Structures are given as structure tokens and as C-alpha cells.
Amino acid sequence: MRKLEKGRLIVATHNKGKLQEIHDLIGPFGFETQSAAELGLPEPEETGTTFEENAAIKALAAAKATGLPALSDDSGVAVDALDGAPGVYTANWAETPDGTRDFVYGMHRVENALREKGALTPDKRTARFVSVICIAWPDGHTDFYRGEVEGALVWPPRGSQGFGYDPMFLPDGHERTFGEMEAEEKHGWKPGMAEALSHRARAFQLFARDALGIE
């Protein structure tokens, strides 16, 4: 793993919810961050079939366009009863017929697919959130950090915090969905603390340890 020196870091995303979470998580480390959206960079087509491939596509595009290290996240929910779908296509499942992205629509689509499978009880609705962070340098070097959290999908969705599919994801050992948790509770980790709760925070925990030397 290559060490990342503090300084300017590009956050390779156009997703406002994801950008806010990344800013919250990276804030303690002293980086000066700008997002791909703020810089007017185009969104690269995510043609990968794994979280790692798509994360690399985004981070490398931003790093090469700016000449600076870039951080990206590719994440999604993998549902056991749906053979791991929507997985890397989680955002695609939220695309409406008119081409807009609506995660309420996406949650209904996942729920309808579960009902078609007869997955109506919690034991049949197990799932995990996955986050893969990629750090890319302009010379093409990449490092990856993967975080996962197990849980089950509830219906109807609960809560208005977070973004994406958070309102229907109930992490194991908790009584509230990610959509019902404030950001601090959902991330559940800062340097020096025990394991994080959310998938993205767990990936950041690995990033902090390996790339920054912070436990």
C-alpha cells in the first residue's frame, strides 16, 4: 500500500449524499478536498462488473484529469435472495423509465423483486452493504479498501437520514435502520475507536490504518 501524504485530495463523485459522508469521514485527517462535481469533471461511464473496477474507473479519471491523488467510492447493497443483486448495479436499479435517479423508486424495485421470490420474513431478506474505496494517483497506481456490514431489508422504509437505500437497511444487532440514524451513529468510528458501523466507515478505517498510519 502506498502512503498518502496530506494535502489536496480529489473526491471523485457527483453524488451529494456520498460526498457529504466522505467529507465527514475524511475531515479528521486534515486533507483539503474538492469534488469532481465542484471541478466540473465529467462522470466517467462505470463499465466495471465489480465494486473495485468501478471505483478505479472513477478515481483514475479524476487523478489523471487533475494531476492530484483522487479518492472514490463504489458501493451498493447485495441481497442474498436476489443472488447478490442489485450489487454493482445498485444505482442503476434506482433509474426511472424517464432516466432520472430516484432511490424511492429503487427501494420499491428491490421490494417487488423480494416479494416475487417470496422473501417476506427477516430470515429471507438478509443483505449486506458493500463499500470499496479506491485511492488513485496520476501515475496510475491504485489501492483499495473494502468495508461490508451485514443486515436485513425492512419494509416499509424507515427514516429520512442518509441517502440511497439506507431507509430499508437494518444492520445486524440494531433496531433502527441506517435511515433512522444520525451520521455520527451510522459511521460509528473516529481515529482511536473500535470498529466502525457502516460499510463506508469500515472501508475508511482500513484506509486510515494502511494509507495514513492512523489506528
C-alpha positions in Angstrom: 0.0 0.0 0.0 1.3 3.4 -0.9 1.2 6.1 1.8 -0.9 9.1 1.1 0.7 12.5 2.0 -1.7 15.1 3.4 -2.6 17.9 1.0 -5.1 18.3 -1.8 -7.3 15.3 -2.5 -9.9 15.0 -5.1 -13.2 13.2 -4.1 -14.3 11.5 -7.3 -18.0 11.7 -7.0 -21.0 13.7 -8.2 -23.3 12.1 -5.6 -24.2 14.7 -3.0 -25.1 12.2 -0.3 -22.0 10.2 -0.7 -19.9 13.4 -0.9 -21.2 14.5 2.5 -20.4 11.2 4.1 -16.9 11.2 2.6 -16.3 14.7 3.9 -17.5 13.7 7.3 -15.2 10.7 7.4 -12.1 12.3 5.9 -12.5 15.5 7.9 -10.3 14.4 10.9 -7.3 13.7 8.7 -6.5 17.2 7.6 -7.0 17.0 3.8 -8.1 19.8 1.6 -10.8 18.2 -0.6 -12.6 19.1 -3.8 -15.1 17.0 -5.5 -15.2 16.0 -9.2 -18.5 17.8 -9.4 -17.1 21.1 -8.0 -14.3 20.9 -10.6 -16.7 20.3 -13.4 -15.2 17.0 -14.3 -17.4 14.7 -16.4 -18.7 11.5 -14.8 -16.9 8.5 -16.4 -19.0 5.6 -17.6 -18.9 2.8 -14.9 -18.4 -0.2 -17.1 -16.9 -2.5 -14.4 -18.5 -5.7 -13.1 -17.1 -5.3 -9.6 -17.0 -2.6 -7.0 -13.2 -2.4 -7.3 -13.3 -1.9 -11.1 -15.9 0.9 -10.9 -14.1 2.6 -8.0 -10.9 2.5 -10.0 -12.5 4.0 -13.1 -13.8 7.0 -11.2 -10.6 7.6 -9.1 -8.2 7.2 -12.1 -10.3 9.6 -14.2 -10.2 12.3 -11.6 -6.5 11.8 -10.7 -5.4 11.9 -14.4 -7.6 15.0 -15.1 -6.3 17.0 -12.1 -2.7 15.6 -11.6 -3.7 15.0 -7.9 -4.5 11.9 -5.8 -8.1 11.1 -6.0 -10.4 9.1 -3.8 -13.6 7.3 -5.0 -16.2 5.0 -3.5 -18.2 2.4 -5.3 -20.9 0.9 -3.1 -24.2 -0.9 -3.2 -26.5 -3.4 -1.5 -26.2 -7.1 -2.2 -29.3 -9.1 -1.4 -29.0 -12.8 -0.8 -32.5 -13.8 -2.0 -31.7 -11.9 -5.3 -28.4 -13.7 -5.8 -26.4 -10.7 -4.8 -28.4 -8.2 -6.9 -28.5 -5.3 -7.3 -24.8 -5.2 -6.2 -22.7 -3.1 -8.5 -25.9 -2.1 -10.3 -27.5 -0.6 -7.1 -27.6 2.9 -8.6 -29.0 1.6 -11.9 -31.9 0.0 -10.1 -32.9 3.5 -9.0 -33.2 4.8 -12.6 -36.7 5.5 -13.5 -38.2 5.0 -17.0 -37.5 8.7 -17.8 -33.9 8.3 -17.0 -33.8 10.2 -13.6 -32.4 8.6 -10.5 -34.9 8.1 -7.7 -33.9 5.9 -4.7 -37.5 5.6 -3.5 -38.2 4.0 -6.9 -35.1 1.8 -6.4 -36.3 0.6 -3.0 -39.7 -0.3 -4.4 -38.0 -2.2 -7.2 -35.9 -4.2 -4.7 -39.0 -4.8 -2.6 -41.0 -6.0 -5.6 -38.2 -8.4 -6.5 -38.1 -9.8 -3.0 -41.9 -10.3 -3.0 -41.6 -12.2 -6.3 -39.1 -14.5 -4.6 -41.5 -15.0 -1.6 -38.9 -13.3 0.7 -41.3 -11.9 3.3 -39.7 -12.8 6.6 -36.4 -11.3 8.0 -34.5 -14.6 7.6 -35.2 -14.5 3.9 -34.3 -10.8 3.5 -30.6 -10.8 4.5 -28.3 -8.4 2.7 -25.1 -6.5 3.1 -23.9 -3.1 2.2 -20.6 -3.0 0.5 -18.2 -0.1 0.0 -14.9 -0.1 -1.9 -12.7 2.9 -1.6 -10.1 3.4 -4.3 -7.2 5.9 -3.9 -5.6 6.6 -7.3 -2.5 8.6 -8.2 -1.9 10.4 -11.6 0.8 7.8 -12.4 -2.0 5.1 -12.4 -1.2 3.5 -9.1 -4.3 2.3 -7.2 -5.0 1.0 -3.7 -8.3 -0.4 -2.5 -10.1 -0.7 0.9 -13.3 -2.7 1.2 -15.9 -2.5 4.0 -19.0 -4.6 4.5 -21.9 -4.6 7.0 -24.5 -7.4 7.3 -28.2 -6.8 7.9 -31.7 -7.3 6.6 -34.1 -5.3 4.5 -37.2 -3.9 6.1 -40.5 -2.7 4.5 -41.8 -0.1 4.6 -38.6 2.1 4.6 -37.9 3.9 7.9 -36.2 7.2 8.4 -35.1 10.1 6.3 -31.4 10.3 7.2 -28.6 9.2 5.0 -29.3 8.5 1.3 -29.9 5.8 -1.2 -31.2 2.6 0.2 -30.4 3.5 3.9 -34.1 3.6 5.0 -34.7 -0.1 4.2 -31.4 -1.4 5.6 -31.4 -2.7 9.2 -27.8 -3.6 10.3 -27.4 -6.7 12.4 -27.7 -6.0 16.2 -29.6 -2.8 15.8 -33.2 -1.8 16.0 -33.0 1.3 13.7 -32.3 1.4 10.0 -29.5 3.5 8.6 -32.2 5.9 7.5 -33.1 6.5 11.2 -29.5 7.1 12.4 -27.7 10.4 12.6 -24.4 10.5 10.7 -22.3 10.1 13.8 -24.1 6.9 14.9 -24.1 5.4 11.4 -20.4 5.9 10.9 -19.7 4.9 14.5 -16.0 5.5 14.2 -13.3 8.0 14.7 -9.5 7.5 15.0 -8.7 5.5 18.1 -12.2 4.0 18.4 -13.3 0.4 17.8 -14.7 -1.0 14.6 -17.0 1.3 12.6 -20.6 0.5 11.9 -21.3 1.5 8.3 -19.7 -0.2 5.3 -18.2 3.1 4.1 -16.8 3.9 7.6 -15.3 0.4 7.8 -13.6 1.0 4.5 -12.3 4.3 5.7 -11.0 2.7 8.8 -8.8 0.4 6.7 -7.7 3.4 4.6 -6.7 5.4 7.7 -4.7 2.5 9.0 -2.9 1.5 5.8 -2.6 4.7 3.8 -2.2 7.2 6.7 -0.8 5.1 9.5 -3.7 6.0 11.9 -5.3 3.4 14.1 
